[in-house]
Amino acid sequence: MADPPVYTVTINAAPEMVWPFVGDLNRQGEWSPKPYRVEWESGEPNAVGSTFRSIGLLPQEKEHVMEGVVKVNEPGKIFEVTTHDDKEEWTNRYELTPAGAGTTVTKTVIWPAMTGAKALARSAVFALYVNGQMRKGLATLKQKAEAGE
């Protein structure tokens, strides 16, 4: 299996200015390149163990629904959620690291194990579609955090 995709962006803003955009699932929709929203199902929003439903756009599905749980919430440092639909489970991990007066955000996508043709197809989809969208989202995050929105 290929290593999970990792995306980074360095933002000219302190971690405490970046964290509200990363550590709040509702705010992640503000910098998502595609429509995305969250409905909280149980627990305090964004708290470890809280469950949610995310609704977002996939190439073949306008409103793809996934169920999820917050796994890690270390304010200013790490935010991680695991989501699943009826087919697969995915984890998205965001790590914030001070970089001088700014912040480096690293997003790691931990995907389901696949082999053979399925693994090749997923790699192709990421290369052709997902990687660009991830970079676009992080660029929007950078813009919003630097503007202090």
N, C-alpha and C positions, 0 to 999 in steps of 0.2 A: 504494500500500500504506500502511496506517496505521502510525504509529510503534509500535515494540514496547512492550508494557506494562511499566510501571515501578511498583514497590511500595516503600514506605519505612516504616521504623519507627525511632523513637529509643528507645534502651535506656539505663536508668540503671545502666550498668556500663561499665567501661573496655574498650577493644578487646581486650585480652588475655583478658578474661573471656568475651567474645562469640565470639571466633575459634574456639575448640574446637567450638562448635555449627555453625558455618558452614563451616569449612575441613576438615571430616571428613564425608565422605558417609555413613558409617555412623551418625553422630550426627544427621544431618539427619532421619532417620526418627523420632527422639525428639520432634521438633516439627512433623512433618508432620500435617496434619489427617486424612489418610487413610493406611491401611497402605502402608508403603514400606520396601523393603530393597535392599541392594546386595550383589552377589557379585563379588569382584575376580577378574579373569581374567589380567592380567599386570602386572608392575611392582609397585613399592612403593605401598601404598594411599595415595591422595590426591596422589601425586607427578605432576608434569607428564609426560604421555605414558602414564601407566598406564591400562589399559583395564578396564572393568567392565560388568556387566549390572545394570540396575535393574529391579525388579519393583514395580509400583504399581497402584493402582486407577484405572480410567477409568469414566465413567458406564456404558458398555456392556460393560466387560471387567474382571472381578475381578482378574486378574493379568496386566496388560499389561507385556510385556517390551521393554526398549530396550537397545541396546548403546551404550556411551559411552566417552569419553576425557577425561581431565583436561587442559585447555588452559592454564590459568593457576593458579598457586598462589604468591601473594606473601603469606606469613604476616602476619596482622593487617591486611591491606589488601584483596586481591582473590582470589576463588576462582571459577573458571569451568570448566564442563563442557559438552561437546557430546554429545548423545545422538541416536540415530536408531532407527527401526523400519523396516519394509519400505516405508513410505510417505513419511516426512518426517524432517527433521533439525531439532533444537531446541538452542538454547544458553541456559543459565541462568548469569547472571553476578551475583555478590554482591560489593558494594563496601562496606567499612567505613570510616567517616570519624569521627574524634574530634568530639564535640559537647559542649564543656565538659568535665565529668567523665564524660560518657556517650559513647555511640556511636550514629551513625546507620547503619543497614544499608539499602542500596539493592539491590533485586533487579530485574534487567532480564531479560525473557524475549525472546530473539531468535528469531523464528519464521520458517518458510518463506514465501517470497513467494507470494502468492495474489492473484487478481483476481476481479472479478465476484461471482457467487453464492457461491463457496467462501469468499471473503474476508468477505462479509457474514455467512455462517453461522458462521465462526470468531469473528468479533466478537460475534455474539449469544451463542455458547457461553461466551465469556470474560465477557461482561456478566452472564449469568444464573447461571453456575456457578463458573467458575474464579476470577474476581476475589475473590469472598467467601472461597473456600478459601485463596487466597494471603494475604489479610489475616488470616484465622484462624491460619494457620501462623506468620506473623510475630508475631502476638500471643502465641502459645505460646512462640516463641523468646524474646521479651521477658521473659515470666514466668520461664522457666527460667534465663536468663542473669542476671536480677536476683536470683533466689533462690540463684544460685551452685551449681546442681545439677550 
